[in-house]
Amino acid sequence: MTTATATIEPARARAVLSNQDFKLLQDAVLFYLKAHEDDPISSKYSSLYHRLGSASRR
């Protein structure tokens, strides 16, 4: 007697953020950058700003 084993495939991944969300986040980061230009951490926010821009173009 053989028993069949069912394989359950994982559900397809869904996008968490839309392209519009990336644009909104990029605008918010730009606003922060303009308000905190002298902050030493602003270079990290600048990198985030550019990564968000490249993500929204996909």
N, C-alpha and C positions, 0 to 999 in steps of 0.2 A: 504494500500500500504506500503510495507516494502522497506527500502533502505539499501543496503549492505554497510558496512563501510570497506574499505580496510585498513589493517594494514601493515604499511611499516616497514620491519625489517631493522635494521642498517646493514651497510656493515661490512663484516668480517674484524677484525683488522689485519693489516699487520705488520710484524716486521720492525722496523726502521733501526736497525743495524744487520749486519750479524755476524757470529762467527769470521770471519776474521777481522772485524772492532774491535771487542773486543780485539783481540790479538794485533792489531796495537796500539790501545789506551793504552793497558797494557805496551807495549814496550816504548811508549812515556812517560808514567808516570814513568817507571823505569829509563829512561834517566834523567828525571827531578830530581828524588830522588837522583841519584848518583851525580848530579851537585850541589844539594842544601841540602846536608846531615845535615848541621848545622842550617838550617832554622827551626824555631819553628813550622811552619805550615806543615812541612814534615810528621808528624804523620798522618795528614788527607790524604795526598797523598799516604801514605803507606796503609792506610785502603782502599782507592780507588783502589789501585793496586791489593789487594787481592780480593776485590769484583769483579773486572773485570776478574780475573782469574777464579773465581767460575762461573761467567756468561758464559764464553767461553766454559766451560766443559759441559754445558747443551745441 
